Amino acid sequence: MTQRVDRIAQLLNCPVKGKEIRQAILETRKEAEATDEESDDAQAGPNLADTGQDGEDDV
C-alpha cells in the first residue's frame, strides 16, 4: 500500500509559497484567539449596573 501524499505538508514546505502560507496561518490563529477572548469576556456575566444589584435604586 502506498502512502498518501499530504498536500498541506507539501505546501508548508514549499520553498516558494511555504513561508507565506505559514505566516497566514499564524495571523489567522492570532485573530481567532483574540475573537475567542472577546466572546469569553462578553459571556463572563452581567454587569452589576445592568442587574440593579449594586445597592442603588434606579428611580
C-alpha positions as CSV (number, residue, x, y, z in Angstrom):
1,M,0.0,0.0,0.0
2,T,1.4,3.4,-0.9
3,Q,1.3,6.3,1.4
4,R,-0.9,9.2,0.6
5,V,0.8,12.4,-0.1
6,D,-0.1,15.2,2.4
7,R,-0.7,18.2,0.2
8,I,-0.8,20.6,3.1
9,A,2.5,19.4,4.3
10,Q,3.9,19.8,0.8
11,L,2.6,23.4,0.6
12,L,4.1,24.3,4.0
13,N,7.5,23.0,2.9
14,C,7.3,24.7,-0.5
15,P,10.3,27.0,-0.9
16,V,8.2,29.5,-2.9
17,K,4.9,29.8,-1.0
18,G,5.7,27.9,2.2
19,K,6.7,31.0,4.2
20,E,3.7,33.0,3.1
21,I,1.3,30.2,4.0
22,R,2.9,29.6,7.4
23,Q,2.6,33.4,8.1
24,A,-1.0,33.5,7.1
25,I,-1.8,30.5,9.4
26,L,-0.1,32.3,12.3
27,E,-2.0,35.5,11.7
28,T,-5.3,33.6,11.4
29,R,-4.7,31.8,14.7
30,K,-3.9,35.1,16.5
31,E,-7.1,36.7,15.2
32,A,-9.1,33.6,16.2
33,E,-7.6,33.7,19.7
34,A,-8.4,37.4,20.0
35,T,-12.0,36.8,18.9
36,D,-12.4,33.9,21.4
37,E,-11.1,36.1,24.2
38,E,-13.6,38.9,23.3
39,S,-16.5,36.4,23.3
40,D,-15.4,34.9,26.6
41,D,-15.4,38.4,28.1
42,A,-18.9,39.1,26.9
43,Q,-20.1,35.8,28.3
44,A,-18.4,36.3,31.7
45,G,-21.6,37.6,33.3
46,P,-23.8,40.6,33.5
47,N,-22.5,43.9,34.8
48,L,-23.7,45.0,38.2
49,A,-25.1,48.2,36.8
50,D,-27.3,46.2,34.5
51,T,-28.8,43.9,37.2
52,G,-29.7,46.5,39.7
53,Q,-27.8,44.6,42.4
54,D,-25.3,47.4,43.1
55,G,-27.2,48.7,46.1
56,E,-28.6,51.8,44.3
57,D,-32.2,52.3,43.5
58,D,-33.0,53.1,39.9
59,V,-35.8,55.6,40.4
